[in-house]
Amino acid sequence: MRALKDWKLLLAIPLSALLVAAPARAVVTTSGTPTALHNETDDPEADRQAVSREIERFRSSSISLSQAMAIAEARHAGATTADVSFDGASGVPVYRVKTLHNDRIWRHTINATTGEVIGGEAALPLAQLDADDRSNLAALGAIRHRLADAVHVAERAASGKAISGGLVRERGRLNFAIVVISGDDLKEVLLEPPGARTK
């Protein structure tokens, strides 16, 4: 999800114009294919076709990314989503959602057609994560904005529907990175929540 090839800056806008109490600013970039959507084979045409199939499966899904996050968060009162992505490569299209609750990362698989949770849920204690991941998740718990807020703002900023989202840290700043399908383009929206900078 993080890396986009051939970034082109489209626009940077203050988010206060988009949503009250939203993250501080949005940068929208467009590119070929976010890595979350392809396998990076040596065949660019096969990659392009795989991404096209994935996007078509996403567009035909009944459940939105925001709905999948809400379903996963409802499993544990007070949980917040740390990462979410659409996976249309398997037999049943699903969302893979990671939530943070009680010092654990919970992994959920949500059917993108029915909204049902598939299989059980898996939990990983934060103590088993590396220091960078623990730091990012601690920052997520300390800021007042949630990934759901960032998804809403990104969809408005890029005029499309979010297919994935999560946290990235660049140059000491923790950002929400949301990939949005807008028309035939894939756009990544970076949102810096207030108070998310590294000391």
N, C-alpha and C positions, 0 to 999 in steps of 0.2 A: 504494500500500500504506500510505503514511504517514498520510494524512488520513482520519479517520473522522468522519462527520456525527453530530451529536446524541449525543455521548459520555455514557454513564451509568456511573459507577463502580460496579462490582459487588463487587470484593473486592481487598484487598491482603494478601498473605500472605508470610511468610518462606519462602524456598525451601529452607532447610536442612531443613524438615519434608518437602519433596518429594523432594529428591535431594542426596546428599552431594556436596560440592564444586560445587554449582550456583551460578548467579549470585545476587547478594545479595537481591533481592526481586522479586516479580511484581505487576504491576497489571493486572487484567483489565477491559477495557471492552467494551461491546456497542454496536452501532449499526445503522444502516440498511445501508450498503454501503461497504466499503473501495474506494477509487478504483481499485485494481488490478483490480477485478472488473467495472467497467462503463465506458461511454464518456462518461458525463455528458451525455446528450442533453437536449433540452428536454421529453422525454416520460418522466415518472417511471414510467409503466406499462411502457413499452418497456424501460427500464432494469431494472425489477424482473424482467421476463420473461427478459431476457438473463442476469441474475445467476442466476436459477433454473436456466436451461439450463446455465450454467457449473458450478454446484454439482452438478447431476445428472451431468454428464460427469466431474467430479472423483470423485464417489462410485462411479462405475462403472469407474474406472481400476484396473488391477492393481498399479501401481507407486506407492508412497507417496512423499511429499516427502522423507523421510529416505533412502529408497532412491535417489532421483534424485540427491541430494547425494552419496551414497557413490559412485555410478557416475561422476559428474563428477570428484570428488576423486581417484578411482583412475586417471584419465588422466595425472596428474602426481604422482609421489611427493612427499608433503609439502604438497600443495595444501590450502587451506581455503576453504570456501564463504563468500562475502561477501553474496550475494543469490540468492534462488530464488523463482520464482512459477509457478503453474499457468496454462496458457493453453488453454482449451477452445474458443475462438472459431474457430480454424482447422479445417481438415478433420480432422486427426489431433490429438487432445489431447496436449499436451507440457508438460514442465517447462522453463523457461528458467533456467539455472544459471550464475552468475558465480563463478569461483573465483580466488583470489589465489595466485600462485606465481611465484617468481623475478622480482619487481618487474614483474609483468604481471597484467592481468585477463584471464582466459580465459572465453570465452562458449561454452556448450554447450547444445544442444537435445536433450532426452531424451524419447523416445516414452513416454507415460504408460501405455501398454498393454503394450509389450514390454520396455521398459528399454533399447532400442537408442539409440545416439547417432545423431542425424539430421544429415546433412551434415557438413561439417568443423567445426573449432573456430576461433574467431577470437581473437587476442590483441591487447591494447592496452597499450602501456607506461604505467606509472604516471605517468611524466613528462608525458604528454599529458592527464592529468586535472586538474581545477581544485584549488586548494589545500585546500578543505574535504574533497573526496573523498580526496585523498592523506592528509590528517590522520586521517580516519576509518579508512582502510585501515591506516595505520601503527599506530593504536591496536588494531585487530583483530589485527595481528601480535604486539603486545606483551602482550596478555592471554592467560591460560591457557585461558579458556573459548572454545568454538567455537559457531558457529551451530547445529550438530547438537545440542549440549547444551541450548541454549535451546529448540529445537523440542521436544525430549523433555519438558522442564519445562513448556513452554506447553501441550502436549497434555494433560498431567496436570492442570495448574491449571484449564484451561477445559473439561476432560472432552470432548475432541473430537479432530479430525484437522487438522493444519496444512495450509494451502493456499498460504501464502507466508511469506517471512521475509527480513529484512535488517537493516541498520543505520540508526539515526536518531540525530541529535544534537539534544537539547533542553536549553536552559539550561546549556550547558557539559558535559552528560553524554551519553556515548555509550551507547545502549541497543540491544538486540536487539528488534525489533518483529516479532511473529509473529501472523499472522491464522489463526484456528482456526475450523473449522466445528463447532459443537456443537449437535446437534439441528437445529432450523430457524434458529438464530442464527449470526451471524458475530461473533466476538469478537477483539479485538486484545489481545495480552499483551505488555507492555513489561517487559523484564528488564534490569537494570543490572548488568553484570559488575563484580566488584571490580577496582579499579585503572583503570577506564575514564574517569574524570573528567578534564576539561581542567584543566591547571595555570593 
